[in-house]
Amino acid sequence: MKHRGRHRRRRRGRALRASLAGTALALTAAATLISTSQAAGGETPGALSSITSAGGLRALQLRETSTDGAELRTLTAEMGGGVGLDQVLGSANHVMRGEADCFSTEKDNLPVEPVAARAYCWEPGDAVDDRWVPRSVTTSRDNQVIASGWTHSGAERVTPDGAASGAGARTGGAEDEGLARVAFVDASDPSNLRYRWVLLVVPTSGERGFEGLRARLGGMAWYQDKLIVTARGPRSQGGEDDSLYVFDLARFLRTDVTDSETIGRSGDGWSAHHYRYALPAVASYSPPRGRGCDARDDDGVPCLGSLSLDRTSTPPAVVASERTAPGGERPARVWRYALDVTADRTGLLTTGRASRAVPTEAYETEASGVRGVLAHQGHWYVDQAAEEREGHGTLWRQDDEGAAAPRCAADEADEKSGIRSYACWGRHTASLAYSPESDELWTLTDPIPERVLYAVRLSDVTGALD
C-alpha cells in the first residue's frame, strides 16, 4: 500500500514552482513536471495527506440557510398536501433497458475489472437527448430505489411526461437552461426498473411559490428522508457559486398543470414546467458571502464535485470532493461533514456557531481528474478519470498509508505481453454511491450515446486490489 514516489514528486514540484514563480526557470520546470506526470499514467497517487491548517479547513466551511418552514407548509397545503415517494414511484412512466438491450456504445463504457454485477440503460429518448446530462447517483439504504440527478445544458428538450404535448414532443429553449431534475427509479424488481422524472425547485416568498433550481448537479447523497445534492450555479464575482441543497423526500409537490412552461403558480393551479412532481429544497449550504469557488486555487474555496454518504462513520456523514482536470498537477481535496441525527434536523449538516458546517476530516489526494468519491470503513474510494477522452478510468482505494486499485490487461496486445494497467474502471463516470444491503457500488456515465447505469460489488473491488 505504500506508493509514495509520485506523491512526493508532485509536492516537490509544487514547492519548486512556487519558489521560482515569475522566472523562466520556473516555467521550464513546470512544463517538465507536467509532461512527466502525463507520461506516467500508471503510477499510483500515493497516500492521502491530511489537511490540518486552520486556513485549509476554513475554506471548506459552509453556512446554512433554511427554507421558511411556515411558508413551505402553506405552499404544500395550497397544492393539496405533500406526496410521498411511494406515490411518485407508483406513477413511474419510463422503463430502463437491461444490459442485454443496451447499445454497444453504452456497454463499451462498463468496467474491465471487476466486471459489473448488473447494468441498465435509460429509455431511448433520454439516452440520446444531449440537452439533459446525467451527473449523479445515490440509492436508498435497501437499494430498492435509485435516484439519478441530471442537469439541462440549454437549447430544446424533450417533454418529460407529454401529457398535453405528446410523448417525445420538443418544447422550450432558454427557459430550460440550467434546470435540474431527478429520475427516481423503482428498483424493487431487478428485471424491470421503471422511473419518473421530478423537477428540483426552491421555494420563494410571494404568490409564485417556487422556482426551478438552476445549477449543475455534481453529487448526491440520500440519508433517511433527505436528499442532498451539490449544485454549481452561475459565475459570480469572478468565481462560481457552489452550494449543497437538501430536499425533503416526504414532501413531493404534485402539480395540476402539465401543459405549461411555467414554474410555480399558473393561473388557478400549479405548474412545474411540464413535470407532474416537484421536490422543494428545505435548506442550502454555501461558502461565506463573496467567496466563490476557484478551480485554480489550491487553498481557496473548492469547486464542489462529487458527494456520497458514509454510513460507517459515527455519526453518519456526507463526503465531498472537488472536481479537477485529468492529468493535472494540482491535488484534489476530499473531506466530510457530519450529519445531524436529532429529531427535527435529521439529514441536515451538523452546524455550530453562526450556522456554520465545519468539516470533521479533510485530505488532499494526488489523483487528478476526480469524478467520484466514497468513504467506507475508514477507506476512501476515488474515481479518477483517464487523461485521454476514450480511456478507462481508475478506482483507487486510498488512506493515510497508500493507494491500491484493481489491475487488468488494457487490451488484447497487453494481455499477450503480460502488461497490466490500473485503467480498469468505467469510462466517463460521474459520482459514486454504495448500498450496504446489496454490497453494490453504483456509478453512471454521462455522454451520449454512451449512458449506462451500473453496479459492481464492493467486495469484488477490494478482492481485486493490487
Disulfide bonds with the S-S distance in Angstrom:
Cys102-Cys121 2.11
Cys293-Cys303 2.25
Cys408-Cys424 2.32
